[in-house]
Amino acid sequence: MTWLAVRQYRVQIVVMLIVAGLLAIGMAFAAVYVAGVRSELGLDTCVPLPNTNLNCVQLDTEWRRRTGSLNYLFYSLYVLPALVASYVGGPLLAVEFERGTHRLAWTQGISRVRWAALKLGVVLVATLAASIMLAPFGGGQKEFFGKTVVSPFETFEIQGPALVSYFVFGLAAGASIGAWTRRVLAGMLVGLLVFAVLRVGVHNLRPAYQAPVIAEYPYSAGPFQSSFDIAPGAWVIGGDAIDLEGRAVAPERVTSLMQEYFRTPRQLGPTSNDATYLREHGVIRRLLYQPADRFWTFQVIEAAIFIALAALCALLTLWRVRSSDA
């Protein structure tokens, strides 16, 4: 039965593995090439001309012209799990029910649950192998950002365990919807919709995986030097303001004070800045962020969420097959 399932889905399996292999090779070479072109043009060491930055802008434009199209290799990782959910998972079992071929299989001395589990398992192993091939290379997209310091969170969704879990969940969700609806088109469309909704939902939960670190504006950095002192590569997730007793301050109040600060002439001292002015008026402005060293912890948490969702979908699929009419 296992060999039969491999033969039945050999096209999907071969296509997934070939696409993943070619894409992985392409991304590896693209990251090296983009970094090489940037070094060749001297973009990171560009010195602006007197009174203008035009030469550096021209170098940046040339760099993007020569390398920009390669970025689509990395963008494809955002949509591939959805395509697996729709085109591989959706029809996986639905096509059997729609054509009625499941009845023949169920008369061959194999249980319904084993029949569904083998089909799902064979394609799941291939999907897992393809996603593992891609997972190490998504982070190479940072070479396209043109920054000296790039937060690892900027490529969070296209690398590591999280990317693998998206593929696994996509397949399981599509297969589950197909098994419940018994229609290929419904499995493809509704499976894609379910995948997208849950992906967006978990994405919105990500900043709360751990309590964010709070940073206040410094009050002794000197005139107009009130930037936050946070470690490079941090993921800034928002900001707020509180009064001296820790109560929230409305954004309108902060905006009003800032406008007043820049509108009113004053004698700037060595430690005078807008943050000092806000504190003098009882307002403390804060930044909320996740440190870069939490990246892999967040990867594991998100992967665990989607693997759990995939397991739930698989159990629902098997339960549906076991309890459904022939």
Backbone torsions as a table, in degrees:
resi	resn	phi	psi	omega
1	MET	NA	-37.8	179.1
2	THR	-64.0	-45.4	179.2
3	TRP	-62.9	-36.9	178.0
4	LEU	-63.8	-41.1	178.4
5	ALA	-65.2	-39.6	176.9
6	VAL	-61.2	-44.7	179.4
7	ARG	-65.9	-38.1	-178.2
8	GLN	-64.9	-37.9	-176.3
9	TYR	-109.5	23.4	-176.5
10	ARG	-62.8	-33.6	179.9
11	VAL	-64.3	-50.6	179.5
12	GLN	-60.0	-42.3	-178.1
13	ILE	-64.3	-48.8	-177.7
14	VAL	-64.2	-43.2	-179.3
15	VAL	-62.3	-45.8	-179.9
16	MET	-60.4	-44.4	-177.5
17	LEU	-69.2	-40.2	179.5
18	ILE	-66.7	-46.8	179.5
19	VAL	-60.6	-43.9	-179.9
20	ALA	-63.6	-42.8	179.9
21	GLY	-63.8	-46.6	179.8
22	LEU	-65.1	-40.4	-179.7
23	LEU	-66.6	-40.3	178.2
24	ALA	-61.8	-44.7	178.3
25	ILE	-63.2	-43.6	-179.6
26	GLY	-61.2	-42.6	-179.5
27	MET	-68.1	-36.9	179.1
28	ALA	-62.8	-47.2	179.3
29	PHE	-68.8	-35.9	-179.3
30	ALA	-62.6	-44.2	-179.3
31	ALA	-62.1	-41.7	179.4
32	VAL	-67.2	-42.6	-178.0
33	TYR	-64.8	-43.6	-178.6
34	VAL	-62.9	-43.3	178.2
35	ALA	-65.1	-37.7	179.4
36	GLY	-66.2	-42.8	178.8
37	VAL	-64.5	-40.8	179.0
38	ARG	-62.3	-40.9	178.3
39	SER	-68.7	-40.0	-179.9
40	GLU	-61.4	-40.7	179.9
41	LEU	-77.5	-13.4	-178.8
42	GLY	69.6	31.2	-174.2
43	LEU	-65.6	-37.4	-177.6
44	ASP	-74.0	-18.9	-179.9
45	THR	-111.5	14.9	-178.0
46	CYS	-63.1	133.2	177.4
47	VAL	-108.3	119.2	-179.4
48	PRO	-59.1	146.4	173.9
49	LEU	-70.9	160.5	177.8
50	PRO	-55.8	127.4	176.1
51	ASN	67.3	10.1	178.7
52	THR	-158.1	152.9	176.6
53	ASN	-113.1	19.7	-171.3
54	LEU	-61.5	-38.8	-178.0
55	ASN	-64.2	-38.9	178.5
56	CYS	-69.3	-37.6	177.5
57	VAL	-63.6	-40.8	179.0
58	GLN	-64.6	-39.9	177.0
59	LEU	-64.0	-41.8	178.8
60	ASP	-63.8	-40.4	178.5
61	THR	-63.5	-42.5	179.0
62	GLU	-65.2	-40.7	178.6
63	TRP	-61.9	-43.9	-179.8
64	ARG	-69.8	-33.8	178.5
65	ARG	-65.0	-39.1	-177.1
66	ARG	-80.2	-21.6	-173.6
67	THR	-122.7	-13.1	-171.0
68	GLY	-56.5	-40.0	-176.3
69	SER	-65.4	-25.1	-179.6
70	LEU	-69.1	-17.7	-179.2
71	ASN	-65.5	-22.0	179.5
72	TYR	-64.5	-24.8	175.5
73	LEU	-59.1	-40.5	-179.0
74	PHE	-78.8	-36.0	177.8
75	TYR	-61.5	-27.9	-178.8
76	SER	-62.3	-25.5	-179.6
77	LEU	-68.4	-19.1	177.2
78	TYR	-75.4	-26.0	-175.0
79	VAL	-107.0	-20.9	-177.2
80	LEU	-59.0	-43.2	177.2
81	PRO	-59.5	-35.3	177.9
82	ALA	-67.8	-37.9	177.8
83	LEU	-66.1	-37.5	176.2
84	VAL	-63.5	-41.9	179.0
85	ALA	-60.0	-42.1	-175.0
86	SER	-82.1	-51.5	-169.7
87	TYR	-90.5	-21.1	178.7
88	VAL	-106.0	-51.5	-178.0
89	GLY	-70.6	-44.7	-176.3
90	GLY	-54.1	-50.1	-178.3
91	PRO	-84.6	-3.9	-168.8
92	LEU	-52.2	-53.4	177.9
93	LEU	-106.3	-26.0	-177.4
94	ALA	-60.4	-36.1	-178.3
95	VAL	-65.7	-32.4	177.7
96	GLU	-67.1	-45.3	179.9
97	PHE	-67.8	-40.2	-177.5
98	GLU	-65.9	-37.0	-179.7
99	ARG	-88.5	-13.1	-179.7
100	GLY	81.1	8.0	-178.2
101	THR	-72.8	-14.2	178.5
102	HIS	-64.7	-29.0	-178.8
103	ARG	-63.5	-40.4	178.4
104	LEU	-63.7	-44.3	-179.4
105	ALA	-62.0	-36.8	-175.8
106	TRP	-75.1	-8.0	177.2
107	THR	-100.5	6.8	-175.4
108	GLN	-100.9	22.9	175.5
109	GLY	79.4	19.4	177.5
110	ILE	-120.1	137.3	-177.9
111	SER	-69.9	158.2	179.3
112	ARG	-61.5	-43.8	-177.0
113	VAL	-64.8	-43.3	179.3
114	ARG	-65.0	-39.1	178.5
115	TRP	-58.5	-49.2	-179.2
116	ALA	-69.7	-40.2	-177.4
117	ALA	-65.2	-39.1	179.5
118	LEU	-66.3	-43.5	179.0
119	LYS	-62.4	-47.6	179.9
120	LEU	-65.7	-40.2	-177.4
121	GLY	-66.4	-41.8	-178.9
122	VAL	-62.2	-47.0	-179.1
123	VAL	-71.9	-32.4	178.3
124	LEU	-63.9	-41.1	178.6
125	VAL	-62.0	-42.6	178.4
126	ALA	-64.9	-41.5	178.2
127	THR	-63.6	-41.7	178.5
128	LEU	-62.5	-43.1	179.7
129	ALA	-63.5	-43.0	-179.9
130	ALA	-64.1	-43.4	-178.0
131	SER	-69.3	-34.6	177.6
132	ILE	-65.8	-33.5	175.7
133	MET	-63.7	-34.0	-175.7
134	LEU	-85.5	-29.5	-170.3
135	ALA	-55.0	-37.3	-176.8
136	PRO	-74.7	-11.2	-168.1
137	PHE	-107.0	-13.5	-178.4
138	GLY	-61.3	-32.4	180.0
139	GLY	-64.1	-14.8	177.8
140	GLY	-64.5	-12.8	178.9
141	GLN	-62.1	-20.9	-179.7
142	LYS	-58.4	-24.6	179.1
143	GLU	-65.4	-19.6	-178.8
144	PHE	-87.4	-8.6	-173.5
145	PHE	-80.0	-18.8	178.0
146	GLY	67.4	31.2	179.4
147	LYS	-120.2	150.5	175.9
148	THR	-71.3	-42.3	178.4
149	VAL	-117.0	122.9	179.5
150	VAL	-120.1	127.6	177.2
151	SER	-67.9	133.9	177.7
152	PRO	-61.8	-22.1	179.8
153	PHE	-68.0	-17.4	-179.8
154	GLU	-69.3	-21.8	176.4
155	THR	-118.8	27.6	-174.1
156	PHE	-56.3	-43.6	-169.1
157	GLU	-83.6	-2.6	-177.3
158	ILE	-122.1	26.8	177.4
159	GLN	-155.8	166.1	170.8
160	GLY	68.4	-166.3	-178.7
161	PRO	-58.0	-31.3	-179.6
162	ALA	-61.4	-45.4	179.5
163	LEU	-60.9	-43.8	178.8
164	VAL	-59.7	-42.3	-178.2
165	SER	-66.6	-31.5	177.6
166	TYR	-63.4	-43.1	179.4
167	PHE	-63.1	-46.1	-178.5
168	VAL	-62.8	-46.0	179.6
169	PHE	-65.0	-41.3	179.7
170	GLY	-57.2	-46.8	179.5
171	LEU	-62.9	-47.3	-177.5
172	ALA	-65.1	-39.8	-179.4
173	ALA	-66.5	-45.5	179.0
174	GLY	-62.3	-42.8	179.6
175	ALA	-64.0	-39.5	-179.5
176	SER	-65.1	-46.5	179.3
177	ILE	-62.8	-40.9	178.3
178	GLY	-62.2	-39.1	179.6
179	ALA	-68.3	-36.1	-178.5
180	TRP	-76.2	-38.4	-177.8
181	THR	-86.8	-24.8	-177.4
182	ARG	60.6	26.1	178.7
183	ARG	-133.5	131.7	-176.9
184	VAL	-63.1	-48.5	-177.2
185	LEU	-62.8	-40.7	178.4
186	ALA	-65.7	-40.7	177.9
187	GLY	-61.0	-39.6	-179.2
188	MET	-70.3	-47.4	-174.4
189	LEU	-77.2	-49.3	-178.4
190	VAL	-70.0	-37.2	176.8
191	GLY	-60.2	-42.2	176.9
192	LEU	-63.4	-41.3	-179.6
193	LEU	-65.0	-45.5	179.3
194	VAL	-61.0	-43.9	178.9
195	PHE	-59.4	-46.9	-176.9
196	ALA	-64.7	-42.9	-178.1
197	VAL	-63.2	-45.1	-179.3
198	LEU	-70.5	-34.3	176.4
199	ARG	-62.3	-46.2	-180.0
200	VAL	-66.2	-40.6	-179.8
201	GLY	-61.4	-46.2	179.5
202	VAL	-68.5	-36.2	176.7
203	HIS	-56.5	-41.3	-179.6
204	ASN	-71.9	-22.4	177.8
205	LEU	-82.8	-18.7	-171.7
206	ARG	-53.7	-42.8	-178.4
207	PRO	-60.8	-18.1	-176.3
208	ALA	-99.2	10.0	178.2
209	TYR	-58.6	-36.8	173.2
210	GLN	-137.6	152.6	179.0
211	ALA	-59.9	129.7	-178.1
212	PRO	-67.9	154.3	174.1
213	VAL	-81.4	141.0	-177.8
214	ILE	-108.8	130.0	176.8
215	ALA	-124.5	138.3	176.6
216	GLU	-100.5	153.0	172.2
217	TYR	-62.5	138.2	177.1
218	PRO	-71.8	153.6	-176.4
219	TYR	-115.0	11.0	-178.8
220	SER	-140.3	33.4	-177.2
221	ALA	-90.3	-9.6	-179.0
222	GLY	104.2	171.8	-176.7
223	PRO	-56.9	129.7	174.6
224	PHE	60.6	16.8	179.3
225	GLN	-116.7	75.6	-175.9
226	SER	-121.1	33.3	178.5
227	SER	-73.8	154.9	-179.5
228	PHE	-73.1	146.2	178.0
229	ASP	-100.0	87.9	178.9
230	ILE	-126.4	157.6	-177.9
231	ALA	-66.9	146.2	178.9
232	PRO	-60.6	145.9	176.8
233	GLY	85.5	4.4	-179.8
234	ALA	-71.1	154.5	177.6
235	TRP	-100.4	106.7	179.6
236	VAL	-78.6	122.1	-175.8
237	ILE	-111.3	-2.1	177.2
238	GLY	155.5	-173.6	179.2
239	GLY	-154.9	163.4	177.0
240	ASP	-153.9	-175.0	178.1
241	ALA	-143.6	143.3	178.7
242	ILE	-132.0	163.1	174.5
243	ASP	-90.6	-177.1	-175.2
244	LEU	-68.3	-12.4	177.8
245	GLU	-102.8	7.5	176.1
246	GLY	86.8	9.1	179.1
247	ARG	-89.3	148.0	-178.2
248	ALA	-65.1	142.3	177.5
249	VAL	-111.7	134.5	-178.5
250	ALA	-63.6	141.7	178.2
251	PRO	-57.4	-31.4	-180.0
252	GLU	-62.9	-37.1	178.9
253	ARG	-65.1	-43.0	179.2
254	VAL	-63.9	-44.7	-179.9
255	THR	-60.9	-42.7	180.0
256	SER	-62.0	-43.2	179.2
257	LEU	-66.6	-38.5	179.1
258	MET	-65.4	-41.8	177.9
259	GLN	-63.6	-38.9	178.4
260	GLU	-65.9	-39.1	-179.3
261	TYR	-62.1	-47.4	-176.8
262	PHE	-79.1	-15.0	-179.1
263	ARG	-90.1	-25.1	-174.1
264	THR	-95.5	123.2	176.8
265	PRO	-64.7	143.2	179.4
266	ARG	-155.2	160.3	176.7
267	GLN	-87.4	114.4	-177.0
268	LEU	-81.6	127.2	175.2
269	GLY	-94.5	179.7	-177.4
270	PRO	-65.9	-20.4	-179.9
271	THR	-121.7	22.1	-177.3
272	SER	-90.8	129.0	173.5
273	ASN	-156.3	179.9	-175.8
274	ASP	-65.9	-32.9	178.9
275	ALA	-65.5	-39.0	176.5
276	THR	-62.2	-41.7	-179.8
277	TYR	-62.6	-42.3	179.4
278	LEU	-63.3	-43.3	180.0
279	ARG	-64.1	-37.7	178.1
280	GLU	-59.9	-25.1	179.0
281	HIS	-103.6	19.0	172.0
282	GLY	80.1	23.0	-178.3
283	VAL	-124.6	131.8	176.3
284	ILE	-116.2	119.1	179.6
285	ARG	-93.5	135.8	-174.6
286	ARG	-129.8	157.1	175.6
287	LEU	-118.2	137.5	178.0
288	LEU	-108.9	130.0	-177.3
289	TYR	-150.9	161.1	173.5
290	GLN	-109.2	124.2	-179.1
291	PRO	-64.1	152.5	-178.8
292	ALA	-62.1	-28.1	-177.0
293	ASP	-74.0	-1.6	175.1
294	ARG	-92.4	0.8	-174.3
295	PHE	-54.4	-52.0	-175.6
296	TRP	-71.7	-30.1	174.0
297	THR	-62.7	-44.1	178.7
298	PHE	-66.0	-36.6	177.0
299	GLN	-59.2	-47.3	-178.7
300	VAL	-64.9	-42.0	179.7
301	ILE	-62.1	-47.4	-178.2
302	GLU	-67.4	-40.1	177.5
303	ALA	-61.6	-41.2	179.5
304	ALA	-62.5	-39.0	178.7
305	ILE	-61.2	-47.9	-175.8
306	PHE	-75.0	-31.3	174.8
307	ILE	-66.1	-40.1	176.9
308	ALA	-63.5	-41.5	177.2
309	LEU	-64.6	-38.4	177.8
310	ALA	-64.8	-41.7	178.0
311	ALA	-62.8	-40.1	177.4
312	LEU	-62.6	-44.9	178.4
313	CYS	-61.5	-40.9	179.6
314	ALA	-64.2	-42.2	178.4
315	LEU	-64.4	-41.3	177.3
316	LEU	-63.7	-36.2	177.8
317	THR	-63.8	-48.8	-179.3
318	LEU	-64.6	-38.8	178.2
319	TRP	-64.3	-40.7	179.0
320	ARG	-63.9	-44.8	-179.8
321	VAL	-64.3	-41.7	-177.9
322	ARG	-65.5	-36.2	-173.6
323	SER	-97.8	-6.3	-176.3
324	SER	-79.3	156.9	175.6
325	ASP	-75.0	150.8	177.8
326	ALA	-66.3	NA	NA
